[in-house]
Structures are given as structure tokens and as C-alpha cells.
Amino acid sequence: MTFQLRGAVAVITGAGGGIGAALADILAARGCALALADIDATTLEAVAVTARRHGVTVSTHHLDVADPDQVAALPQAVLAAHGRVSVLVNNAGVALGGTFDEVPEAAFDWLMAVNFSGTVRMTRAFLPLLRREPAAHIVNLSSLFGIIAPPGQVAYVASKFAVRGFSEALRHELEGSPVSLTVVHPGGVRTGIAVNARRYGLSNRDVEAQAKTWDKLLRLSPDVAAAAIAGAIERRAKRLLIGQDARQAAWLQRLVPVDYWSIIRTLMR
């Protein structure tokens, strides 16, 4: 059974840029009304202006997904603007680099509060509204690093593995209900999350070298990723791997579940 985007109402977090902004434009073009949320109100308004050109209703909501009070208040604000919700896209996320010894506890907790707890909090807030619909859908953004676990990304990896586990367990619990769920594992998508990441334990030279590495690895356009996500919603897909790197890493992890990193490290050298 497919999902009809035309006439749906979608809540998208992290909608001010990257995959969130691209997805907002694609969903609006397919006739989906939007409640766009982001911590950056300026970029959010620019995305909303573009989406409204497709003739759909678009509301904007300044939101920090790590703030329980802001998340708790959002469903009523969305209902006031749209009357219902049928799609929830948990896309908001942040990144930081550093080994476990280098990353301060407060920074680790900050990232988990956004990437994992924000996803859980938004789902808890909107699931009652989604259950009211004849058909509804949740999209949770995990990552390539929710499949493999490279060193130096310990906090980010922990959060994205957590999103994956939460999503898979919740999907099983939702079987037989009107609500379906897709967990998304993007590979190297050219967004600002890696460039804007907090970094610990790196010299200026290391930061410059890492920036050049990201420039080589982040090849996929957010528009391509967003189109894939929109298609996954329509198909009610259970899992979506975006990019050849994500598909290859998933295959390698299944083939060599313990020692895959030694193979990847050799190939990278």
C-alpha cells in the first residue's frame, strides 16, 4: 500500500538547510503542506518562501529539538496552522569529531540531546496525532555511521546507532497500525553538518586536512537524497540507504561484522 503525499501534512525538523530544505521543496511540489522547524529562523523563512511557490500551506516554527518545552508546545502550534499531521521527518542533527578521551562529557551529552533524544522527543509528541490518520508515516534520519563505526566519531556514531535501534524497534511496535516508518542511512551528502561540526583534539593543520577529506567524501547532492526520501515515504519503505558508499558499507559490515574497519582503513590508504 503506497502513501499519498498530495494532501498530506508533513512536519520536518532541521528544515533550514541541507536535506531538510531540499525535502521541503520536493514535498511541496508533490502537494504536501508543510510545518517547517529549525533552530535558525532566518534560513527557515527562506526555505518557506521557496516552498510556498508550489501553492501549499507552509508554517514555520523556531525550534530546538533538545528543548523539551519547545517540542511539547509544537504539536498544538502545528494543529493551529494545519489541523492535522500525517508525516513526521526527524531530520535535525549536529556533529562533532574526536575520540572518546578527547570529547568532553558536556559535548557528548549535547550531541545526544539533539540527534537521539530530539528524535525520540519529537516522535513521542507527534505519534498521537499520527495515529489519528488513516495513513501516516515517520522518517528518522540515521546515517552511514549508524551502520559502521569509524574511530574519531564516537559521539556521532553512538547517536546514529541509537536512532537506528529506536527506529527498528518502534517500527515493529507500529505493525498493524496506520503509522509506518522509514529509517534513513545517508552516505556522503554535501550538507553543512560535517563542515560545521565541533572538533576536539585537532590542530589547525588537522582541521584543514579533515576539511579537504570531507570535500572529497561528501559528493551527493541534498536534492538527490531528498528525492530518495520522498520516494521511500510513498513506498512506505522500511529502510533507505542513500549513496553507493552507504550501500557498500552496509554490504561490507554484513560480510565482515567485526573486522570491517580494518578493510575500510586499508582501502582509504
N, C-alpha and C positions, 0 to 999 in steps of 0.2 A: 504494500500500500504506500503510495507516494504522498508527499506533503505539498500542499498548495501554498506557495509564497504570496501569490496575489490575494490581497485582503487580510493577510496576517499582520500582526503587530510584534515587532522584534525589539528587545532591549539589548543593546550592545555596550559593554564596558570597554574602556581603552579605545574609544571611538575617535579620538582626536588625531590619530595618525596611524601609519603602517597598515597592518592587516585590518584593523578595526575600521579605519576610514575607507579603505577600498571595499570592504564588505558592505558598509553602509550605502555606498553608491550603487553597488550591484543589486542589493536587496530592494532599494528604492526603485531602480529601473525595472524590477520584476513586480512592482506594485505592492510592496510591503511597507507599511507605516513603521516609523522608527522612533524609539526613545533612546537617544544617544547620551552616554555618560562618560565623563573623563575628568581627571584631576586638573587638566589645563583647559580653562573655559575659553580662552582665545582661539586655540586651534579647533576646539569643538564647534564653535559657531561657524567657522569657515567650512567645516565638513557638512554642517547642517544646511548651509546656503546651497552647496552643490547638490545635496540630496533632494532638496525641495524643488529643484528644477524638473524632477520627474513627476511632479504633481501629487506627491503623497504627503500626508501629515507627518511632520518631524518635530519632536520636542527635544530640548537639551537639558541636561541635568549635571551640575557640577558635583562630582562625586570622588571621594577617596574610598576605595573598596576596603581599606584597612580600618576604617572608622565604623564601628558597629551602629552608632546612632544614625549616621548618614545612610547606611544601607537599609536600616529598618524603616526609615522615612520614605525611601524611594518608591516602593510599590504603590502607595497612595498617590504620590505625585504622578506616576505613570498612569494610574487609573483615571485621575482627574483629566489628563491630557488625551487619553485614548480609549478609556472604558474597558480595556481588556489587554491581556498579554498572551501570545501564543508561541513566541520564540525567545529563548534566553541565550545570549552568547557571552560566555565568560572569557573575555579576551585580555583584560587588563593584566599587565605583568611588568616586572622590573628584573634587572640582572646585576650581579656583582661577581667579580673574579677574585680568586685567592684560594689557597689551601685552607684546610680546617684550622691549622695552627695560626694562620695569618688573619682570618676573618674574625673580627670582634663579635662577641655574643649578641650585642645590640644590633649589629648589621645583619647577622644571620636571622634574628627574630623579625627585623623589619621586612626582609625579603619574604619570609614565610607568611607574614601577615598579609602581604599583598597577593602573592602568587597562589598560595594554598588556602589560607583562611578566607581571603576575599572571595575565592570561587565557592567555597562551602557556604559562606555567609549569604552570598547572592542567591545561591540555589535554595537555601532554606527560606529566604524571604519571598522568592517568586514561585516556588513549587506549588503552593496552594492555589495561586491564580492559574498556573498552567494546567492543573488538574481539572479546572472548570471547563476547559476547552474540549470540543470533540476530538481534536488532534493538536498536539503541542510538541515542541522539540527543544532540547538543550544541547548547546555546543560548548564543550570545555576544551580550552587550548592547553595542551601539554607541550611537548617538544620532542625533537630528536633526542634531547638529553633526558627525556622520560623513557628512553629505550636503552641507551648506552650511557655510561657514567665516566666521562673523562676527568682526570685529575685537574685541580685548579678551578673547578666549577662546583665545588661540593654543596654550597647552599642552593644554587640554582637547580642542580640535579635533584637534590632532596625534595625541593618544592614540586618539580615536574613529575617525578616518580609518584609523589603523593597525589597529585591531580589525576594521574593515570589510574592509580589504585582506587581512589574515591569514585571516579567516573565508572570504572568497570563494575564495582560493587553496586553502585546506585542503579546502573542500567539493569542489572539482574533483578534488583528490587522493584523496578518500574515495569517489568514484563507483565503484560496483561492490562496495563493502564493506558490512558490516551497519550502519555508522555514517552517519547523516545529520546535517545541520547547518542551523540557522536563525540568521541574523544579524538582530538586532532593532534598529530605529531608533525609539525612543520620542520623541514630541514633548514638549509641556509637561505632564509628570506631576507631581502635587503630592507630592513627596517632600522629604526634608531635604537632599539633595545640594547644591542651589543655595543654600539658606539657610545651610548650614554651610560653604560654600566659603571658602577663603582668598582674600583680596583684596589686590592691590598697586596703589599709585598712586592711591588713592581717599581723598578727605577724608571726614569723618564725614557731611557733608551728601550726598556722592555715594553713600555706603553706604546711607543711608536712602532716597534716591531709587531706587537699584537694588533695594532690598528691596520697595518698592511696585510696581516694574515686574514683578519675579518673581511677586508675588502676583496680578497680572493675567494673566500668561502661563501660570502653572502651574495649569491648570484640571482636568486629567484625574485621576480617582481611581486610586490604585495598584491597586485591585481590578479596575477595568476593564482596565488594562494587563496585569495578571496573567492574567485570563481570556483575553485575546487571545493571550498567550504559550502558555498551556496548549493552546488550540485549534491553534496553529501546530505544537506538538510532535505532537499527534495526527494532523495532516495531513502532517507531515514537510515543512512549508513551507520554502522556501529563504531567503525574506526576509520580514520583517514590519515594516510601517510602522504605528505606533500614534498615532492622533490626526489630526484634519483638518490641523493645522499641518504635521505631518510629510509627509502626502500632498501638500499644496500646495507645500511647499518642494521636494520631490523632483521634482514636475512642472516647477516654475519652473527648477530647476537644469538639467534636461534641455533645456528650451526655450532658456534663455539661459545657457549653461555658464560664460561668462566674466564677464558683467555683471549677474548675478542680484542681487548685493548692493546695487547702486545702486537697483534697483527695490524691494527689500525696505526699504531705508533711507527711500526716498520714501514708501512706504506707511505705515511706522511713524510718520513725522512727521505 
